Amino acid sequence: MVLIAPPQSYRITPYLNAIRQLGATALLVSSGKYSLVSELAQGIHVDFADAKVVDHIIRHLKGTPPQAVLGTDERSVEIAALVASAFGLAYNKPQGALLARRKDLARLCLKNAGLP
């Protein structure tokens, strides 16, 4: 399973514990070099601000496609959706993930749909 999380996230440990309880292994994708503790999970370092972050993750995973991709926060949920879609996995639509983190766009979407 791929877990995408910012390095300061308090959610990393509970997610890793849940993944372990499922008997799965985790690959932690994070923007912090020092959050990738090998005793907890294997990992790769990315720059979440890079426009090609999704492509970078997909290239890294090509040899061993994941069974699931999870995001832990607003930004990583959108990235996780894009990565999961590239591998044909179940995912939330990237547009939905974007609207969940961008209230201004969500309000505009609701307005355009004729909803308050």
C-alpha positions as CSV (number, residue, x, y, z in Angstrom):
1,M,0.0,0.0,0.0
2,V,1.2,3.5,-0.7
3,L,0.6,6.1,2.0
4,I,1.1,9.7,0.9
5,A,1.5,12.1,3.8
6,P,3.3,15.3,4.8
7,P,6.2,14.7,7.2
8,Q,4.6,16.5,10.1
9,S,1.3,14.5,9.9
10,Y,0.1,13.0,13.1
11,R,-1.8,10.5,11.0
12,I,1.2,8.6,9.7
13,T,1.6,6.2,12.6
14,P,-2.0,5.2,12.9
15,Y,-2.2,4.6,9.2
16,L,1.0,2.5,9.2
17,N,-0.3,0.5,12.2
18,A,-3.6,-0.2,10.3
19,I,-1.7,-1.3,7.2
20,R,0.5,-3.6,9.3
21,Q,-2.6,-5.1,11.0
22,L,-4.0,-5.9,7.5
23,G,-0.7,-7.8,6.9
24,A,0.3,-5.4,4.1
25,T,3.5,-3.5,3.6
26,A,3.6,0.3,3.2
27,L,5.5,2.6,1.0
28,L,5.5,6.1,2.6
29,V,5.6,9.0,0.1
30,S,6.5,12.2,1.9
31,S,8.1,15.6,1.3
32,G,10.3,15.3,4.4
33,K,13.5,13.3,4.0
34,Y,13.7,12.5,7.6
35,S,10.1,11.3,7.9
36,L,10.9,8.2,6.0
37,V,12.0,6.0,8.8
38,S,12.9,2.6,7.5
39,E,11.9,0.8,10.7
40,L,8.3,2.1,10.1
41,A,8.1,1.9,6.3
42,Q,10.1,2.1,3.1
43,G,9.7,5.5,1.5
44,I,10.4,7.9,-1.2
45,H,11.0,11.6,-1.0
46,V,8.9,14.0,-3.2
47,D,8.2,17.7,-3.5
48,F,4.5,18.1,-3.1
49,A,4.7,21.6,-4.8
50,D,6.3,20.1,-7.9
51,A,3.8,19.9,-10.8
52,K,5.2,16.5,-11.7
53,V,4.9,14.9,-8.3
54,V,2.2,12.5,-9.5
55,D,4.4,11.4,-12.5
56,H,7.4,10.9,-10.2
57,I,5.4,8.6,-7.9
58,I,3.9,6.7,-10.8
59,R,7.4,6.2,-12.3
60,H,8.7,4.9,-9.0
61,L,5.8,2.4,-8.6
62,K,5.9,1.1,-12.2
63,G,7.9,-2.0,-11.3
64,T,5.7,-2.9,-8.3
65,P,2.2,-1.6,-8.8
66,P,0.4,-0.9,-5.5
67,Q,-2.8,-2.5,-4.3
68,A,-4.0,0.7,-2.7
69,V,-3.1,4.4,-2.5
70,L,-4.0,6.5,0.5
71,G,-3.7,10.2,1.2
72,T,-3.8,11.5,4.7
73,D,-4.6,15.2,4.3
74,E,-6.1,17.7,2.0
75,R,-3.2,17.9,-0.5
76,S,-2.2,14.3,-0.4
77,V,-5.8,13.0,-1.0
78,E,-5.8,14.7,-4.4
79,I,-2.3,13.2,-5.3
80,A,-3.5,9.8,-4.1
81,A,-6.5,9.9,-6.3
82,L,-4.4,10.7,-9.4
83,V,-1.9,7.9,-8.6
84,A,-4.6,5.4,-7.9
85,S,-6.4,6.2,-11.1
86,A,-3.2,5.7,-13.1
87,F,-3.0,2.1,-11.7
88,G,-6.7,1.3,-12.2
89,L,-7.4,1.2,-8.5
90,A,-10.4,2.3,-6.5
91,Y,-10.2,6.0,-5.8
92,N,-12.1,9.2,-5.3
93,K,-12.3,11.3,-8.3
94,P,-9.4,13.8,-8.3
95,Q,-11.9,16.7,-9.0
96,G,-13.8,15.6,-5.8
97,A,-10.6,15.6,-3.8
98,L,-9.8,19.1,-5.1
99,L,-13.2,20.4,-4.2
100,A,-12.9,18.9,-0.7
101,R,-9.8,21.0,0.0
102,R,-10.7,24.1,-1.9
103,K,-13.8,25.7,-0.4
104,D,-13.8,28.5,-3.0
105,L,-14.1,26.0,-5.8
106,A,-16.6,23.9,-4.0
107,R,-18.8,26.9,-3.5
108,L,-18.5,27.8,-7.2
109,C,-19.4,24.2,-8.2
110,L,-22.5,24.2,-5.9
111,K,-23.5,27.6,-7.2
112,N,-23.1,26.5,-10.8
113,A,-25.3,23.5,-10.0
114,G,-28.0,25.8,-8.6
115,L,-27.4,24.7,-5.0
116,P,-27.1,27.1,-2.1
